Amino acid sequence: MTHPGMSITQLLPDGKLIVLCGRADDASAWQDLLGPARCLAIALDDAPSEVRPRTLRGASDHLAWQHHAIGGLDSSGWLAEPADAFDPDHTATLVLPDPLDPPRAGTRRRFGVRQPAWRLFEDKTVVDTLWDAAGVPRAPSIVGDGTADLAVLGTIVDQGTGVVCSCQPRGAGPSAGGDGIWWWRDGPPPTTIPTAGSGTWRVRLMPLLEGIPVRLHGLALTTRTIPFPPMELVTLPRPGQGTFLCAGAVPLLDGAADLVTHTARIGVGLRERLGYRGGFSVDGILTSNGFQPTDFNARLTSAMEAAPSDRRVLLHAVNLLAREGNEPDTGAVEQLAEEVFSIGTSCTIFGAATHADERASRTASVRWDGDQLVPAPSGAADGRLVITPSPRGWLLTATLAAARLPGGGRVGPRAPEIFRVSDEVLGTNFGHLVAPFDTRPSTCLPEAQPSPEPAGR
């Protein structure tokens, strides 16, 4: 077996490379992989404070800011200075790992750029066309513009459990982190949906599906598809707002073999019917009638955020190579994917908060007391909560012993306790969250019709 790092890096372009990525540990891993003489890696999270926006309202805002920063690579901005010092002739190859896909990135040659058609399918109002073209069964849906009566359209798609509405501004960049998605079960749609009377928005309505939120993902290479292990998406409803908090993905054990087979079928459909190459993920709900897709990501996703940075960087390199039509040794890629998505003894989820108590601790050890999570200031602990500054305010990283999760190991039903303790002990402002919708109709009901709020979510 060829070592994954050797077979992958030998296929990357010759000459100097400039890598722009989000995380500082990823930037260090790129330079360790390729060497400082060949590679300059810059972490966008290390941007000087004077160029950071004061507020980022969500994951989509964060990505838009990153794209704006990359767009100034050929100017006199903070990125241009180190890039020009390393590559004054602009002959280096520019590497932008997922999720970065800016419309402008200067004049340097880019490596592994996504095809525009693949990017288009990430639009939530277009994605059902993709399912139909790739032969993937899906739930019924309705697409219209923002002037439509959402209450009327909702009654058409509602199968007795409620409605999910995705909103996409015309001509806007990609959304992320659950931005632009609302739900309701009974009564009128939430008043916070920013589409009323506006023809500048597109909307997609589908039934609210009860079951386990799941991510199926993999890598479409030139000759075959490599499925990754399925993940449980920790997607928590906010009953007071009709929105979701997306808290990451963790390994899913139950029914994994069938879901891996399903992932492979989706990958074959993408590769053979649409000529797709590279990482992909399909988010959806594992219902009593099987998996139903909801969203498509034409990229590698945050499902590998908890993996070591050196493994993540190698998988990013494979993804870029696949888009260029190069195929590393598939055995090495399978070995790498197993390392990235291996099921360990702990599980990690994340959450972005806009506030934390400056007087409170930044860490908290916790343990389970039945179904309740409580602080564990001394003695044995079942997990640890840590908050750190982030471009969006504060990032909560919660790491818990998988074997000690109550009720058989699924994270979603227990995750609201994690955020409740974070609010109480660390002073964050996640607010009231409840477990994902499942097959019991009473699991999650809105507390009340939400009051009007700014459209910033």
N, C-alpha and C positions, 0 to 999 in steps of 0.2 A: 504494500500500500504506500503510495506516495504521500509524504507529509503534506497536509492541506496548504500550509503557508508557502511551501516551495512551488507547488504546481500552479498556484493561483497568481503569485506575484510575477512569475516568469511570463505570464500572458499580458500583463499591464504594459502600457506604452513605454517605449524607451525615452530617455531624457528626463528632464525635470518635471515634477508634478506639484501642483498647488492644490491642496485639499482644504475645502471649507466645510466644516461640520458644526453641529450644535454643541456637543459636550466637550469639556476640556480633557476628560480621560480618553475619549475617542481620538482627539487630536494627537495626544501623546502616543497612542497605540499606532496611528498611521505613521508617525515619524520613527517609531521603533521598528515597524515592519519594513519600511523602505529606506531608512537612513536619512540623516539630516542633510547630506550633500545632494541627495536626489529629491527629497520631499520637504516642502514647507506646508505644515498643517496648522490651520488657524481655527480656534473654537469661537463661534459666534456668541456663546455665553460669556466669553471674556471681553466683550465689547466695553470700551471705556464708558464710565457712567454718563459723561456728557452727551453721548450719542444714543443713549437708551431712551425710549419713550417713557414718560412718567407712569403711564398706566397701559396695561395690555389686558383687554377684557376677556380673553379666552385663547384657546389654542389656535384658532384661525387668525386672530390678531397677531399672535407671536410669529406664526409662519409668514404672514404678510410683512412684518417688520424685517425678518431675516432676508426675505426676497428683496426688499428695498435696499438693505445694506449691501447685498451682493451686486445689485444693479449699479453701485458706485465704484466697482472694482477698477475701472479705468480712469477715475477722476482723482481728486486729491483727498479722498476720504480716509478713514482709519484703516480700512482694508488695503487700500491702494499702496500705502507707504511700505509695509513689509513685503507685499507681493512684488512691487517694482524693485525693491532692494535685492530680492532673491532672483528675480527674472526681469532684468531691465529691458530686454529685447522682446518681451511678450511671446517667447517661443515655447514656454512651458505648457503642459496640458492641464486643464482645469478639471478637477474631480469634485463633484457635488453629490455626496451620498444622500439617499432618501432620508427625510421627506422633501429635501430641497429640490425645487424645480422652477427657478425664477424665469420670468419672461426675458430678462436682460441680465447678462453676466460678463459684459466686456467683449473684447476681441480675441481672447485666447481660445484655442480649440478646446471644446468640451468633450469629455469622454462619458459614454453611457447615457446619452440623453434619451428621455422617454419620447415615444412617438405621440404627436398631439391627439390622435384618436384614442389612445389608451388613457390619456389624461382626461379626456372628455367623459369617459364612463364613470369617473368619480363624482360627477354631478348627480345628485340624488334624484333629479327629475328626469334623467336620461337612462339611469342604470337598468331599468326594466327592459329596455331594448337589448342591452347586453345579455341579460339572462335568456331572453328568447333566442338571440343569435347563437349563444353557446349551448343551447339545449338544456338549461337549468330550470326545473320547475320552480314557480314562485307564487306568492299570494297575489290576488287581484289588487289593482291600484288605479288611481285617477290622477292625471296631471293637468294642471290648469295655471292661469295667471293669478296674480294677487288680488284682482278685482272679484274673484269668485266668492260665493257664499260658502265658507268652510263648513258651517253647520249643516247645510244641505248636502254637500259632497260627503261629509262624514257619515251621514245616515245611509248613504249608498254603499260604502265600503265596510261599515261596522258589521261584524259578524256576531255581535252580542257581548264582546269583551272590551270594546273601545276603539279608538282611532289614534294613529300616529301620523303626524304631519311634518314633512321636511320642507324647509323654505330655502330657496337659493336665489340670491340677487342675479339678475341678468348680467352676464359678462364678468362676474366676480371670480376671484381665484378660488382655490380649493378650500373647503371647510374641514375642520378637524375637531377631535375631542368632544363630539356630541353637540357642537354648535349648530344652531338652526333647526333643532328637532324639538317638537312639542307633542304632548299626548293628552288625551282626555278619555274618560270612561262614560260618564253620564253628564247631561247638561251641555251648555254651549262650550265652544273652544276657549282656551285661555285668552284673556284680553291682551296678553303680552306678545302674541304673535304679530310681527311688524309688517303685515301684508295688506291690511284692510285698505281698500280704495287705491292701491298702488299697482300700476301695470309694470313696474320695474322688477317685480319679484315673480318667480315661478314656484309653484307648490306641488307636492306629491303627497297624496293621502293613501294610506293602506290600513288594513285591520291591525289593531293591537294584538300581537301574537303572544300567547301565554306559553311559557316554557323556560328553558335554560339559555341565556345569551351565550353564543358560541362564536369563535373565530376559526374558520378553516383557512389554512394558508399553505403556501408552498412556493416552488421555484420552477418556472417553465424554461427548460433549456432547449437547445436546438433539436435534440433527438429524443428527449424524454422529459417527464415531469417528476420532480422530487417533492412529495408531500411532506410537510412538517407536522409534528404532533398537534392535534386540535387543542385549543385553549378555551377555558371558561372566561368570558368577558365579564368583568365586574362593572355592571352598568346599573346604577341605583336611581330609582325615581325620586324626584322631589315633589311630594304631594302638594305643597303650597304654591308651586309655580307651574306644574305640568311640564317640567324639563327633566333632564337626566344629568347625573354626575358620572362621567366615565373615569374609572379608577384603574385601568390597566387590564392585563390578561394573565391568567395563571394556568398551569397544566390541568387538563381534564382527563380523568382516568376512565370513567364509566362510558361504555360504548365507543371507546377510542378506535377500535379496529374498523367498525362500520364507517365512522367519520373519516378515517384516513382513506378508505376506498372511495368515499364520496369526493374527498378533496382531489384525489387522482383523476377522477372522471371530469371534474370541473377544469382541472389543469389541461387535460387532453382537449376538451372543447375549446378553451382559450387558445391553445397552441395551434390546433389543426384548423379550426374554423376561422380564427381571427388573426393568425400569425403572431400571437402574443409571445413575448420573451421577457423573462425577469421575474422578480418577486411579485406575488399577488396575495391578496387576502379577501375572503368573503365573510362578512359579518352577518349573523342571522340568529334565528331562534330554533332550538331543538324542541319541537312541539311533540305532542302525543302522536302526531301523524308524520313525524320525520322532520328533517332540517328544512327550514324555509329561509332563503336569503333576504337580506335587507339592503346592505351596502357593499360596495366594491372598492378596494384600494389597489391601485395599479403600482404597488411599491412594497418594499419591506416596511414593517410597522413597528410600533413600540412594544409589541409582544416580546421582543428580545431585550428590553431595557435592563432587566436584572442580570443578564449574562455578562461574563467578563468582557472588558472592552476589546481585548485582542481577538476574541472569537467574533464579536460583533463586526469588527472592522473587516475581517476576512470574508464574512458573509456579504457585507456591502460590496466588497470587491468582486465577488462572484456575480452578484446581481448586475453590476455595471458591465462586466464581461459578457453576460448573457444578452444584454441589450445590444451589444456590439456584434453579436453573432459568434463569439468565442465560447468554447465549452471546455472548462477544466475537467480533469478526471472525475467522472461521476461518483466513483467510490470515495474519493477524497471529499467531495461535496456532501455526500451522505454522512460521512464521518463528522464533518464540521457541523452539519445541521443537528446531529445527535448531541454534540457537545453544547451547542447554543441553547437547545430547548430541552436539555435533560431535566428530569424530574428529581429535584433534590429533597432535602429534609425540611426545607422552609419555603414559604411562598411570600411574594412581595407585591404590594399594590401601592398606588401613588394617588395623590390628590393635590390640586392647586387651590390654595386659599388666598384671598386678597388681604387677610388680616391675621395677625398673631399678637398675643399679649406680650409686650416688650418686657414685662416684669416676670413672666413665667419661664419655666425651664424650656430648653429646646429638645429635650429627650424625655421619654417616659417608658419605663418597663411595665408590662401588663401581663395579666394572667386571666384565665377563664374561671368564673365562678358560676357553674351551670352554663346557661346561655348568655350570661352577662359578662362583659369584659370590664375588669377593674384594675386600677393601678396596683403595681407590685413594687413598692419602694425598697423592699428587702426580700431576701429568700428567692425561691425558684420563680422563674418568669416563663411565660409562654410566647413572648414576643416583645418587640421594641418599636416605639414610634419616635421618629426623628423629623424635625422641621428645619429646613434650610432656606435662606433667601433665594429667590428665583426671579426671572424677568417678569413673571406674572404676580409677584408678591411673595408667597411662601409655598414651598413644596413639602408635602408630607410624604415620607417614605415609611411604610408600615411593613415590618417583616415578622411573620408569625410561624411557629412550628406547625408544619402541616399535619402531623400525626395527632396533635392535641386540639384541632378544630372540633367543636361540638357537632354532633349530628352527621358524621360520616365523611367530612372532608371538603364539601363544596364551600367556596369562599363567599360567594354573593350573598347568601342568606345571613351570614355573620358580619359582613362588612359594615352595615350601618353602626354597629357597636364600636368599630374602630374609629369612625369619624365622630361619633358622640363623645368618646373619651378624649379625642384630640381637642374638640371644642372645650371640654370641661377642664382639662389639665394643661394644655398648651395654649389655649386662648385663640384657636382658629375660629373661622366663621363658616363652616360647612353647612350648618343648619340641619333641619330635620330631613333625614333620608330614610327610606324604607327598602326592604328586600326586593329583588327583581320580581316581576310578575311571573307567577307559575300557574299551574293548572287549577289552583283553588281560587275561585273568583274573588274571595274576600281578602286576598293577600295584600293588595295595595289599592286603596281607594283615595281619591283626592280628599283632603280635609275640608276644603272650601274653595269656592271660586277665587282665584288669585286676584289681588288688587293690581291696578296698573303700575308698571315699573318701566324704567328706561329700556329701550330696545337693546342695550349693550349686553344683556344676559350675564 
